[in-house]
Amino acid sequence: MDISITISGEAGQGVKTLGALVARVLFDRGYYVLQDESYHSRIRGGLDATTIRASDALHYAVQPLIDLFVPLASSVLPYHLAGNGHESEIGPSTRMLCDTKSGVDLPGATRIPATERAIALAGEARAANVFLFGAVCRMLGIPLEAAAAATRKVLPVRILEKNLPVLEEGYAQPVMETWSLPARKLSHHLLANASQSIGAAAIVAGVRFYSGYPMTPSSGIMNYLAAHAEQYGIVVEQAEDETSAANMAVGASYAGVRQMVSTSGGGFALMVEALSLAGMTETPIVIVDAQRPAPATGLPTRTEQGDLWFVLHAGHGDFVRYLCAPRTAEDAFTLTLKAYELSSKYQIPAVILSDQQLADTLVTVPRWELGEVHLDRHLAEPGSYHEPYQRYALTPSGVSPRLVPLQTDWPVIVDSDEHDEAGHLTEDLDNRERMVGKRIHRQRDLLSNMGDPLVLGNGPTLLVGWGSSFGALEELVLDHPADLRLVHFNEVWPLKTERLLAQMERARLVVAVEGNATAQFAQLIARETGKRIKHTVLRYDGRPMSAAYIEGKLHDLEVI
Amino acid sequence: MWKNGMDIAWCPGCGNFALLDTVNHLLETSEMPRNRFLYVSGIGQAAKLPHYLKGVNVFNGLHGRALPVAQAAKIANGDLTVVVHSGDGCNYGEGGNHLLAAMRRNVDITLIVHDNQIYGLTKGQASPTTSTGTTTVAQTLGVMLEPFSPLATAVALDCSFVARTFVGDPEHMATTMRAAIRHHGFSLVDVLQQCVTFNKVNTFDWYKERVQKLPEDYDPMDRQAAFAKALEWGDHIPIGVLYVHERPTYGDLHPALHDKPALWQSWTTDMAPYEALLDEMA
């Protein structure tokens, strides 16, 4: 069982509501659900589409061929009919369902009077989505009670009662019951996107201060923390600009609070000087870069893995940083916790490289075990430092015992200028050499905390990927285990290369698969190992990677 | 130059020395222990002042970015008394947007601007407060931009406490700065001071001849009068507390801060409260 349902309309038509209803009913029936979002940078009009993939196996990427297509407006058809790179979204097997009022004129489409009956029954054209939902459930072979239960969970209470008759009549439409989706048992699982899993992990990690400036596709994290601010005593401050947000992050962390900042590439550009400040003052900070296609404003609502090279090098001068790139929403939770741990332990900035695909795609994940979470702010314990306290006391590891103001009676002195052990500015050039050494020495210890990349499959062709491309790559390699092998990174700096090199030795052909135009990760590998990866599959049209897209490109290379 | 056993990076005759003496006087006469103070600065000659203080917390950050750091530190650790010292270029130029937002945000911190109407550390370029027509190494045709009026801007933005003082009157400077620090809300003190090396127009004597204390019966609650006073500049330059608007601070308004222990102390390793976050996703 593996079914993909696409709902597509103009922004404001209710694609989100119908999509949420379909995802909810399938999740509650015990299927692994994946729901992506594709939208334009506007509030009304444009294209707003969502695809729900439900399956009895866990998937992290969409597949492009639609099984059930629900277009809400004729204007959306060219986007789906034009195909999708190598992928064709609508094929001979695609079933179509639409409202008689939608203006959609596709041969073979089932038309039902959704808007007309919604107005008659609920006095509200928007209730047409609930009517359509009823018909979708009927086509999927889902009982009305299950559809009603999902509706009760998704719709606000104040509009629920008038929508239930609409659902029932939609369910009673003479549509063909095409599928059968019996209830399955799927306990101890959650439905989350990476905005939610990163936000939740931040709260769990003790974040009590968030500073940021709204920017798609990162705003979901800010909104998540804001929605939970009252419950958990969090200060969420929308700063005047990203420069302020990042400097606030350093100020809050200096004063003892765990913080979070989230942004996308353009906002990260304004945070670069504060990243360097965190490096110089040895202040732990955590920033999320939810990547979108760039340069400049780029494609605000689309996805790309194009900021790796930028974030890796952002900030003037030499300092140590930790970069992770979660594979999935599930992974994002774990890596966010790790980013806080390493940032605090090594007193360095950490950047989580997410992207629009991860940020907006709901996916079924096993429930995280909070009992396994161990938190440590790594603040100095009494007796662990020499007195008088010096913030930058030289130590063998380079990391000095860190106090925050009012933790003890000792003042805490930090400086963006080159400084002495006490934290006061000095232009003593011998001191400079000691301090640079101190700041960068810790990279070796940090590297020892990096996990190995994941390896899948046994084939002679080795695919190398990182971050959110995992879902598509995993699906492809599991389909072709004798042809393909995958080595996949979710921690990209410092780069742990042993396992990669061993895999590259064994491979007949190595292909870098990335969501950017210049194979940035392959460039990093070349720099770190001296091994150049000549073959690439690169996607930079703003759409997420899919197994079919990569497969098509590999056919061109004649490796499968 | 050496003072109090410290190698101080200011020119002989710099207005910053009188300012430093006043800050030291305030710390010596304060009932609060020194480690309750956090001095934040940006970059510039003024921004070095926190390094010359004893026993206080110091965050010497980036040029123009002292205010975001200071506000966040106060939010994170409300038990600190946070004072920012930086120059006219740092606060009125590079950090202009942060200044406007800080006045609106009304976090309970104090901003002391060392205003000598010139860039000193970068050696003599115009600052936002340099008079129109002044020629400098960079503005060789004379400054064409209208000078920025910090006090009029502050009154316009309903800044909670707005004052001006002069390094030539240490007593007035101490009184004004003490009142600003004690004020509950965001306080701006613009301190007129000479730059002996680069500002040959607005000299110590130039200021001395022009500054006038506000009259005894001046009402700083009167916003219209404050705005008129804030615009006065020329033969007479008013000094004193121009405007006060007691209003709730960010910390008074925020439920996570008001009547709560300092935010940084809310640290917990108990995971039980977080299961609810996961339940929501089920």
Interface residues (C-beta under 8 A of the other chain):
Chain A: H189 L190 L191 A192 Q196 A200 I203 V204 G206 R208 F209 S211 H228 A229 E230 Q231 Y232 G233 I234 V235 E237 A239 E240 D241 T243 S244 A245 N247 M248 A249 V250 G251 A252 S253 Y254 A255 G256 V257 R258 Q259 E273 A274 L277 T281 R367 W368 L370 G371 V373 H374 L375 R377 V404 P405 L406 D409 W410 P411 V412 I413 V414 D415 S416 D417 G423 H424 L425
Chain B: P33 R34 N35 R36 L38 V40 I43 K48 H51 G55 V56 N57 V58 F59 N60 G61 L62 R65 L67 P68 V69 A70 Q71 A72 A73 K74 I75 A76 N77 D79 L80 N97 H98 L100 A101 H254 P255 A256 L257 K260 A262 L263 W264 Q265 S266 W267 T268 T269 M271 P273 Y274 E275 A276 L277 L278 M281 A282
